[in-house]
């Protein structure tokens, strides 16, 4: 449905998009991630025909966006970060205006009613837009993107500024839209991508540094073991034991206490279940284990590891002893990130795997 082939966009001497290529299939929901200035919005603006590319090509439904801009745009619904609303119009007037602007041939009354039901704005249909809440304004913006039933829908930060309830409602809406449309979602909220998207594409400094199915990344994350434990015993001795115990790569004491028990965060090596051996060691030392909670590794950890590695190979060097101990945790995140990127490199001829040498290589 969407094909981006060796896309490049330069602003003078600055390269905002640096030779990226990927495809999005019909019915797929893809999350486009990256830090500020990574090239996400530029890519989306080229995809919608708002900007022209320096080189490369973008096609939607088999139509080149540059050669056939009007025909290609008929297949696209777009919600920018700031919804293009006319605040003095009512919702009805605004949607009719967009219907006419797009030259839609569907039955107007029936079509707009269906869209209002999808985005749940029928109860504010006669109200002036400036009097609506931020959540309802966002829904109206989504409604205009759906006019004409485009095959491709592109959302740029659709939940910015919304309250938690509104965010959940918009996420549910995006999931439902993915059943009948191809969706590209640009966002900084990683939980949103994990909850909604089928696939994740991460861009940093204009390059694609990861392209993987969300379920594969989630599975890789779940293979790592991080715990918060409560242990009764002398803090320094307990912490020293945890840091020196085989199978534990990271240990740190937390500020909180529970009576005479201190809380610690620990992380085990990939594939190592530390729980039983830790219990036996604590029993031998007569240090009661009064609590253990599995924390897991978040998608944020993997995202930061991927972006940091592609930005600076020496990101994880530490100066003080405590931070050096924490490096073990970062190493595990790097391992998972490296697996994701190596998978991307295989898909794209290995061109990205060179970004991810190990620490020894980067120090040479």
LINLIN-V744063 format. One line per field, one symbol per residue. phi: phi as a letter, one per 40 degrees, with the letter a starting at -180 (. if undefined). psi: psi as a letter, one per 30 degrees, with the letter a starting at -180 (. if undefined). A space follows every 10 residues. Layout:
BEGIN
phi->???
psi->???
END
This chain:
BEGIN
phi->.bbbbfcbbb bgccccbbfb aabbcdgcbb cbbicdgchc ccccccccgc bcccagabbb fgbccccbcc cccccbbbbc dbdcbbcccc dcccccdcdc ccgcbcdccc cccccccccf bccbcccccc cccdcccccc ccdccccgfc cbbbbbfcbc gccdcccccc cccccccccb bcbbbbaccc cccccbccab bbbafgbcba aacdcccccc cccbbbbbbb bcicdccccc cccccdgbba aaccccbbgc bbcbbbbccc gbcccccccc cccccgbccb aabcbgbccc dcdccccccc cacbdccbbc cccccccdcc cccccccccc cccccccbgg cbcccbcccc cccc
psi->ekjkjhkkjk jbfkjekiik kllklkgkjk kjlllkgfge eeeeeeefge lllelalkkk hgkkeeeiee eeffgkkkjl ejkikjffll eeeeeeeeee efhkfljeee eeeeeeeegh gefgeglkef glleeeeeee eeefffkfhk fkkkkjifgk glleeeeeee eeeeeeefff lkkkjklfje eeeefekflk kkkkhfkkfk jlkeeeeeee effkjklkkk kklkeeeeee eeffkkfkfk kkklfklibg klkkklkllk gkjfeeeeee eeeefhjkjf kkkkelklee eeeeeeeeef ekfgegklel eeeeefeeee eeeeeeeeee eeeeeeehgg fffffhllee eff.
END
